[in-house]
Amino acid sequence: MSLPTSVAIIGAGMAGISAARVLDEAGVAVELFDKSRGTGGRMTSKRTDHGEFDIGTQYFTARNHAFRAEVESWHEQGWVARWQPRLCRIDEHGIHPSDDEQDRYVGSPRMTALSRGLLGNLTLHGSVRITGLEPHDQGWMLVDSEERRYGPFDRVIVATPAPQAVPLLAAAPQLARAAEQLTMEPGWAVSIGFDQPLDTDVDAAFVRTGPLDWICANHSKPGRAENCNWVLQSTPQWAQQHLDTPPADVAGLLMHALSDALQTPLPPAQLLQAHRWLYARPAEDCDWGALAAPDLGLYACGDWCLAGRLEGAWLSGRHAAQAVLGHH
């Protein structure tokens, strides 16, 4: 199989960037497209007058051997740092120290630092929402929401959440069907800025009671500003029940839940914002690696093809790139 000369990747989160880097290193011309202005997908940070908040991926771990080696190189380049929070588990019986000892990493000085570092000199078309693919000779043209066309490209990798991938994979029904089977769960993320520290020894906690799933003192992460900034994440079940609740109401409800979880009254919030992730994470793990229709030159990858973690996204992107290159 001859090497493709040009590949379009739709989605510049970890899976898309991971695929792009493998192809770029193999000498293939790659262009990334993302509906957001920047990169990183759910690996994102929100800038506010009260400092920054990691409102998507909170941290990541490294279990796979190849991924561990990769994380070490990111660490050396200063894109990520080890984070050792005072970690707890909160349930109906109260607050307990967590016995979870694994190494945790965060982008430094913010989550987006990692995707920016990885993007390097790769070509990114930001703020471009690709809505369809059109066959062109032996390849594909990409069409965006403004009816602009890009290409032609020999191959296309779709690296978006599964529900957004389905219409883009229409030309490969077996891939579209696989993506369609997959359920992505929603989540609410709330950013709270206080002007004084909270009366707690907890830096982060897995919450096993009430509407919260995770709470985190964002300022406890390496490289963050000193401001007392907290990020809360709801459970998928609670988010599902509150999909259409106004963000301001969600923020108030989850702030109240934070006070309950930490068993302490909270000072007034100087900043209080909620962000809804419609596709926060896959409901179950798969072991597909990536999806491929080589005869059509169409591929799909994402954490939903493996496991809903950053590591899964990185590995899935590599699987997709290797399938494009004809390595299995």
N, C-alpha and C positions, 0 to 999 in steps of 0.2 A: 504494500500500500504506500503510495507516495505521500510525502508530508503535505498537509494543507498549507497554503501560503497565507491565508487570512482567517481569523476566527473572531466572531463577535461573542461577547459574554454579557448576558442581560442580568444585572444584579452585581453590585460591588460590595457585598458583604464578605465575610471571611471565605465562604466557599468560592465565590467568583474570583476573588483576588488570589486565592491559593491556586486555582486552575490557571489563571493568567500568568502567574510567575513560572509555573512548570513549562507552559507553552513558550513563553518569552525566552526562557533559558534554552529551549530546544530550537530557537531561531525562527519561531512562527510569529507573524505580525498579529498582535492582539489588540482589540478595542473593547473597552468596558462601557456599559451603559447603565445609568441608575436614575431612578425617578427623584432621588434626593440630590441635594447640591453636592454633597461630599460622599465619602466612602464609609464602610463599616457596618451598614445595615443595623442590626440590633446592638452592635458594639458602639453605642453612641453616647455622647455627653451633651448636656444642655447648658448653655452659657446664660447666666442671669446676672442681675446687679448684685446678687448675694453670692457670687462665685459659681462654680460648676457642679453639676450633678450627673453621675453616671446613671442614666434612666433605663438602660437596656441591660445588657450583660453585666453582671456584678463583679465577676472574677472568672477565672477558668483554671482547670486542673490539667495535668498532663499524665496520661497513663500509658499511651502507646509509645513504643520505643522511638520511632521516627519523629513523632511529635515532640517528645521530650528533648531530643537533640535540637530540633528547630527552636523550641522555646529558649533553650540555652543560648542560641545565637541571637535571638531577639533581646535577651537579657544583656548580653555583651554589648549590643548596639544601643542600649539604653531605652528601648521602646517599651519594655515591660519591667516591672519590679515585683519582688515577692511581697506578699501582704500577709501579715501575721496578726489578725485581729483577735481581741478577746471575744471568742466565739461561744455562743450559748444556744441552748434549745429551750424554747418556751412552750409549755403545754398547760393544760387546765390545773396542774399542780404547782405551777410557778416557773421560776427561771433556774436552769441547771447548766453547768459548764458543758460544752460539747466535747465529746471524745473523738471528734473528727480531726485527725492529725495531718491530713494530706496537704501538700504545698499548694498554696493559692497564688495566682498571678493576676496582676491588673496592668492595663496600659498605663504608661507614666509619661507626663503628669496627668493624663486623662485617658479614658478608654480609647478615644479616637486616635491617640498617638500611634497605636499599633497599626491600624489600617493605613494611616498616612505613611508610616515608615515602609510598610510592605508595598504600597502602591508605587513608590519611587517614581521612575520616569514613564510608567505605563500610561497609555492614552485613556483618559476617562471623559465620557460625555455625561456631565452631571445635569440634573433637572430635566432629564429626557425620559419620558414614560413610553416605553415600547409597548405597542398594543397588538401588533400582528407581524407575521412573517409571510413574505411572498416568494414563491420559487422563482429563481432567475438563472437561466442556463443550468449549470451543474450545482449552483449554490442558492443563496438566500439574500433577499433584501429585507431590511428591518423597517417597519413603519411605526412612527410615533403618534401620540395623541393629537398632534397638530398636522397630521398627514405628511410630515416630512419623511423622506426615505434615506436610508444609509446602506452602503454596501456597493457591490455585492460581496458576500463573505462565503468562503468554502464550507465552513462549519459554524454552527451556532450552539452555544451552551447556555441553557436557561438555569440561572442560579438565584431564583427568587423563592419565597415561601410557596409551598405546594399549591394552595388555591390560586395564586397569581400565575403559577406555571401552567395550569391546565389549558387556558385559551391559547397560550403561546405554543403549546405542543399539539395543537389540533391536527397538524399534518402527520403526526406519529401517534395514531389512536391508542396503541398499546402503552406508550409512555404517558399519554394524557389520562388513560384509565388508572394507571398505577398512582399517579399524583392525586387523582380524584378520590381514590379510596382513603387517602390519608387525612386525618382530622388534625387541624392545628387549633390549639387552645388559646383563648384570649387572656389578657392580663392588664391590670391597671398599675401604673407606676406613679407614685406621688413624691414630689420634691418639697422638702420643708426646710426653710432657713430660719434659725433662731438667733437672737443676739446674745444669748448666754448659754453655757453648757447645760446639758440635762443632768439631772441627779441620778446617774446610773454608771455602772462599771461595764456595761455591755457595749461592744463596738459593732457587733453584728449578731444576728440570731435567726435560726430557722424557727418559724412559728407554727405550732401544730394545733392551734385553737383559734376560733374566730375567723374574720375575713382576711387576715394577713398570712402571707406565706414566708416573707423575708423582710427583715429590717436591717438597716445599715447606717452607721455614722460615716458618711462619705469622706469626712475630713480625717478619718483614721487610715485612709489609704495613702501610700507613699506619694509624695509630690503634690498632694492637694493643698489648697489654701486652708488657713486656720479656722475659717468661719465654721460655726456649728451647723453643718448641713446634713440632713438625713434623707435617705431614700427608702421608701416603703414599696413593697410589691404585694399585690393581692393574690389570693388563690385563684386558679382558673374558674372554679365553680362560682365564686363570688363575682368575678368579672363577667361571667356568662349571664348572671342574674342582673347585672348592672351595666349591660352594654350601652344602654341609651340614657343612663343617668347623667345629668349635666356634670362636667368635670369639677366644677367648684363644690358640688355636693359630695362627689366621690372623695375629693381631697379632705373635706371636713370629716366624713365618716371614718376614713382610714387614719386621720390624725387622732381621732378619739380612740381608735383601736390601738394606736401606738402607746397612748397613755395607759390603757388597760394592760397591754403586754408588758410594759416596763414597770408597771405598778407605781407610777409617779405622776404627779400633775405636771403639765407642760407649760413653759412660758408662752407668751403670745408669739405667733409665727410672723416673721417679717416677710416671708415669702411662702406661698402655698400654691402649688400647681399640680395638676394631674395630667398624665399622658396615657392614652389608651393604645395598647398594642393589640390589634385585632388578631394577629398571628404571632403570639408570643413564643409558643413552643409546640413541637409535635406532641400529640397525645400519647403516642407509643413509639418505641424504638424499632427501627428496621435494620436489615443487614444487606440492603441493596448495594451499598457503596455509591454507585451513581447509576443513572438510567441511560441507555444508549440505543439509538437506531442508526447504526453506522451507514447503512445503505442510503439513508436520507440526509446524513450529516447533521443529525440533531441529537443533543445530549441534555441531561438535566442533573443537577447536583444541589446539595444543601444539607443542613443538619438533619432534615427530615428523611434523608436517604440512609442515615446511619443512626445517630443518637442525638438528642436535642442539646448538644453541647458545642462549644466553640471547637473543641478537638474533632468532633464529628463533622463539622462544617469543613474544617481544614482538610481532613482525610478524604471527604467526599469530593472536594474540588480537585484533589490530586487524582482520584480515581477517574473523574471525568476527563481530565487532561490526558491521562495515560491512554484512555480509550480513544480519544481523538488522534493520538500519536500512533495508535495501533498496537500498544503494549497491553496485554491483558493480565 
